[in-house]
Amino acid sequence: KVCSGAVQTIRHILSVFGPAQFPVKDAVKCVSKWFGHRDKDVRREATDFMVELCRWVGREPLEPYMNELKAPQQKDL
């Protein structure tokens, strides 16, 4: 529950302040771990985080990170 809450908070900060005020590179490095987490809530929050990030920066800069994910996870995004 702590991890899910942490990812949710990170996503909320990103949605409010945007990538200019938030160190996105540090968070993006953790995305593959979040998607591989055994808790479905963490995986759902990871998906929501990536969707929010795509809204801000577009899909193209995130392709290297998305390619690390499994095919079903890529399809969800």
Disulfide bonds with the S-S distance in Angstrom:
none
